[in-house]
Amino acid sequence: TTHDINLLNEEFIRRDTIWFTDKDEYGETKIVRLSSLGLHKNLSPYNAYKQGKLVKLPFLGSQYINLND
């Protein structure tokens, strides 16, 4: 498992070995295989992920400090 999206580059790994996890609103984790998402063969998994086409992109919070707290 990794959080390094650079590994989505197909020079490193085959499409059939890429899996994503996603949590729903109840906190349950779903596991989804890249090949089941219907990604066109000419579309890069790396670019599709960065555009949010595969799974929801993580929200890591604001880069700014909230001074009102």
N, C-alpha and C positions, 0 to 999 in steps of 0.2 A: 504494500500500500504506500501511496505517496501523495503529496500535495504539490508536486512539481509539475506544472502544466507543460513544461518543455518536453516532457516524456510523451506527450500526445503527438509529437512529430513522428511521422511514419517511418523515418529513417531508423528509429530506435525500437519500435514495437509494432506488431501487426494489429489491425483493427479488431480481429476476433478475440484478442486478449485484453481489450480495454473494457472496464466496467466502471460504473458510477454509482455512488450511493446518494440518497436524497431522503431527508426527513419530511414527513407530512405534518399537518397541524396538530396531530396527537403525539408526536415524538417518535412515531414508528419509522424505522429505516427501510427503504426499498432499495433493492439492488437491480440496476438496469445495465444490460449489455449494449455497447455502442452499436453493434450490428443490428439490434432490434429497433433502433431509433430511425431507420430509413434515411440515413445520411447518404447523399449522392457520392459516388466513388471519386468524383473530381473535386469534392469539397474537403478541405483539410480539417481533420478533427480538432486540431489546435485552434484554427480560426473560428470554427463553429462554436467551440466551447467559449472562447473569449467574447463572442457575440451573443452568448446566452441562448443559442439554438438547441443545445443538447439537454442541459439541466439548468436549474436556477443557479445563478452565480451567488457565491456567499457574500453576505453583507457583513463586513468587518467593522462597521461603525464609522464614525466621522474621524477624519485625521485632525480635527480641531478640538481643542479643549473647551468644554462647556464651563464658562466662568460663573454661570448662574446657580450651579449646584453647591 
